[in-house]
Amino acid sequence: MEGIWTGLRNFLSPFRGVHKEYLAQYVAMFEWAHNLKRITDHFLRVLRIPRFICLPT
């Protein structure tokens, strides 16, 4: 467990402080990256494809 906390601290350090409102989102990003065991083609495709929807105005 200590290793995970150290990994999270090291993950957050380049951001030079995170607002507590957004901390859960940063932790979710770290959790996702930590649980990812290997880089696959599917993973790279997901990173390339934007997940936003353009609504007509």
C-alpha positions in Angstrom: 0.0 0.0 0.0 2.9 2.4 0.8 4.2 1.9 -2.8 0.9 3.0 -4.3 0.8 6.2 -2.1 4.4 6.9 -3.1 3.5 6.4 -6.8 0.5 8.8 -6.4 2.7 11.4 -4.7 5.3 11.1 -7.5 2.5 11.3 -10.1 1.1 14.5 -8.6 4.4 16.3 -8.0 4.8 17.7 -11.6 1.5 19.4 -11.2 2.8 21.5 -8.3 -0.3 21.2 -6.2 -3.8 20.2 -7.1 -6.9 21.9 -6.1 -9.0 19.7 -3.8 -12.0 20.1 -6.1 -10.0 18.2 -8.8 -8.1 15.8 -6.7 -10.4 12.9 -7.3 -10.0 13.3 -11.1 -6.2 13.2 -10.7 -6.4 10.2 -8.5 -8.7 8.5 -11.1 -6.1 9.2 -13.8 -3.3 7.7 -11.6 -5.5 4.7 -10.8 -6.2 4.1 -14.5 -2.5 4.4 -15.4 -1.5 2.2 -12.4 -4.0 -0.6 -13.4 -2.9 -0.5 -17.0 -0.5 -3.4 -17.3 0.6 -3.0 -20.9 0.1 -0.7 -23.8 -2.1 -2.3 -26.4 -3.4 -1.2 -29.8 -6.8 -0.6 -28.2 -5.3 1.6 -25.6 -3.6 3.8 -28.2 -6.8 4.1 -30.2 -8.7 5.2 -27.2 -6.1 7.9 -26.5 -6.3 9.2 -30.1 -10.0 9.4 -30.5 -11.6 12.5 -28.8 -14.5 11.6 -26.6 -16.4 14.9 -26.9 -19.7 15.6 -28.7 -20.2 18.7 -30.8 -23.7 19.9 -30.3 -25.3 22.1 -32.9 -25.7 25.7 -31.9 
